[in-house]
């Protein structure tokens, strides 16, 4: 992972996470919809 980060000019995990945040998205609405769809498709109910 460290090599990939260096190749893609990320100084830290925090910087990488920040660049993928909704705030930094070119289309925040599309980002939000994608996250919603991801939640719907990956949800797995758990029993109590």
C-alpha positions in Angstrom: 0.0 0.0 0.0 2.8 2.3 0.8 4.2 2.0 -2.7 0.8 2.7 -4.3 0.4 5.8 -2.1 3.8 7.0 -3.2 3.1 6.3 -6.8 -0.2 8.3 -6.5 1.4 11.1 -4.5 -0.5 10.5 -1.2 1.5 11.5 1.9 -0.8 9.8 4.3 -3.9 7.7 4.7 -5.7 10.8 6.0 -5.0 12.6 2.8 -6.2 9.7 0.7 -9.4 9.4 2.7 -10.0 13.1 2.4 -9.6 13.1 -1.3 -12.4 10.5 -1.5 -14.8 12.4 0.7 -18.1 13.8 -0.3 -16.9 17.4 0.3 -14.2 17.0 -2.3 -16.4 15.3 -4.9 -17.1 17.1 -8.1 -20.8 16.0 -7.8 -21.7 15.5 -4.1 -25.2 14.3 -5.0 -23.8 11.5 -7.2 -21.4 10.6 -4.4 -24.3 10.4 -1.9 -26.4 8.3 -4.3 -23.5 5.9 -4.9 -23.0 5.5 -1.2 -26.7 4.8 -0.7 -26.7 2.2 -3.5 -23.6 0.6 -1.9 -25.4 0.4 1.4 -28.4 -1.3 -0.2 -26.4 -3.8 -2.1 -24.0 -4.8 0.8 -26.5 -4.8 3.7 -26.6 -8.1 5.5 -29.2 -8.4 8.3 -27.9 -9.9 11.5 -29.9 -11.8 14.0 -30.0 -10.6 17.6 
